[in-house]
Amino acid sequence: MLNEILPKSFKGVLLETWGIVNFSIRFFKEAFKPPYNLNEILKQFFKIGYKSLSLVGITGFIIGFVLALQAIPTLQPFGATSLIPSMIGLGIILEIGPVITGLICAGKIGSSIGAEIGSMKVTEQIDAMEVSACNPFNYLVITRVIATSLMIPLLIIYADTIALIGGYIALNVVSDVSLGLYFREVFDALKFSGIIGPVVKTFFFGFTIGIVGCYKGYIADKGTESVGIAANSSVVISSLMVIIWDMIAVQITNIIL
Amino acid sequence: MSLDYIINIENLKKSFGSTVILKDINLQLKKGETVVTLGKSGTGKSVTLKCIVGLISPDSGTLRILGKNIPELNYEQLLYIRKKIGFVFQSGALYDSMSVRENLMFPLIRNTDMNKNEIESKVEEVLNDVGLLDAINKMPSELSGGMKKRIGVARTIIMNPEIMLWDEPTTGLDPETTRDISHLIVRMQRKYNVTSIVVTHDMICAKIVANRIVVLKEGKYTESGTYDELEKSTDNFVRSFFEDVNNNEKEKLSNYERK
């Protein structure tokens, strides 16, 4: 009955959601079982974290720089330029830094994981692991999801720091502010309780990007086209999920505080 | 009675959607026996192999491998039985991101208690068996198709399996490499006394490796016998495989001593 009423696209969304939820449940069931593949986790830390530093750093710097440049002419007529460091701090750390970095990571890391695992599926490498009694879920999925869950929050902290420096440089283009004063203004505007939400949500971003990339790769069909589909849909779904998690985090933070 | 067989398949059925692939598969293999499966593309030869190793669940039937009914096993039990089965994929299915050495070390590190030195010497031993010790530090992208298949074989035999499943081991290879791979299958069988099922369209390979040949047609094994017996078959479908072997190949094949 329900099957006939629901539109096909909506059924597709429900099935996809159910698939990702099931995949996540399997992750938590298997994450604590040996073997723990520490070498592979470290390798993924390097691939996901270190190899994203330049992209995330450049993006962070431009965000901070542009935010400050746009704020200066807007606030100057009101004589409120002294509020710019606080505005940059709040904007970058609470919202713009995590979301933009999350979206960039969804694009770079999500697509890379989706394509890598999808290609392994298509070329029967995952089947080869299965038949040689090497649980591929444990080796491929657990390691990558742990790496994204831990590295993406660190990348976001890194991007926030670079963005704040970018904001400071932009501010110094038009006025003269000392670094110490700038950062004191930035941190004075932040409350410890206020940054818990933005920090916690970054772990959800990381987990989601990893699990969606692995899931889409893992269910790739036979054929090279499905590798592209896996990479593409990993980016689309994880980007959407980053926005949804952000919205949920803001709502929860507002209710609690 | 059925425990005498290393592989005992009874009434195996498998469909994908409305397409029936396997209607009624029955096959028994004793220890050390090598059976070649012939059949047209898409008739379910590889599906049968994947059912044996638990990659595909059958719709019904019994698949008793080393005394265990595969469809009834949970994942941990399946992993345990898979340690005793080697599966050689058509493409070799080497792990792209690992060197040849790492490809071979991977199952040993995860499934055995061997120390690093023991693993290293085992890797060298099996690479020597397949004649590719020189390729130990190469990446899969640096290897030819035939070399990839040999490394695939090495990665499989390194676990000392009791059963070997070969999925079109000679497809896409030139006749010389086809013969090399076929002789490799025979050597592995003699050295390790494994029970093997070889899926192939290649009659050169079939003649060299088979103790028995079974023919898969319309989801069932319709014919069974030695190479010589099937060569004399009056069934047109069976004959079509032998007619594909041209006269030149027949002459060369007649020079091979069958087991």
HADDOCK unambig.tbl for C-alpha pairs under 7 A between the chains (distance, minus, plus):
assign (segid A and resid 123 and name CA) (segid B and resid 93 and name CA) 6.15 0.50 0.50
assign (segid A and resid 124 and name CA) (segid B and resid 93 and name CA) 5.55 0.50 0.50
assign (segid A and resid 125 and name CA) (segid B and resid 93 and name CA) 4.96 0.50 0.50
assign (segid A and resid 125 and name CA) (segid B and resid 94 and name CA) 6.38 0.50 0.50
assign (segid A and resid 125 and name CA) (segid B and resid 95 and name CA) 5.98 0.50 0.50
assign (segid A and resid 128 and name CA) (segid B and resid 93 and name CA) 6.35 0.50 0.50
assign (segid A and resid 131 and name CA) (segid B and resid 53 and name CA) 6.59 0.50 0.50
assign (segid A and resid 131 and name CA) (segid B and resid 82 and name CA) 5.72 0.50 0.50
assign (segid A and resid 131 and name CA) (segid B and resid 87 and name CA) 6.65 0.50 0.50
assign (segid A and resid 132 and name CA) (segid B and resid 82 and name CA) 6.12 0.50 0.50
assign (segid A and resid 132 and name CA) (segid B and resid 83 and name CA) 6.05 0.50 0.50
assign (segid A and resid 132 and name CA) (segid B and resid 86 and name CA) 6.95 0.50 0.50
assign (segid A and resid 132 and name CA) (segid B and resid 107 and name CA) 6.43 0.50 0.50
assign (segid A and resid 133 and name CA) (segid B and resid 79 and name CA) 4.71 0.50 0.50
assign (segid A and resid 133 and name CA) (segid B and resid 80 and name CA) 6.92 0.50 0.50
assign (segid A and resid 133 and name CA) (segid B and resid 82 and name CA) 5.44 0.50 0.50
assign (segid A and resid 133 and name CA) (segid B and resid 83 and name CA) 5.61 0.50 0.50
assign (segid A and resid 134 and name CA) (segid B and resid 107 and name CA) 6.52 0.50 0.50
assign (segid A and resid 134 and name CA) (segid B and resid 110 and name CA) 6.53 0.50 0.50
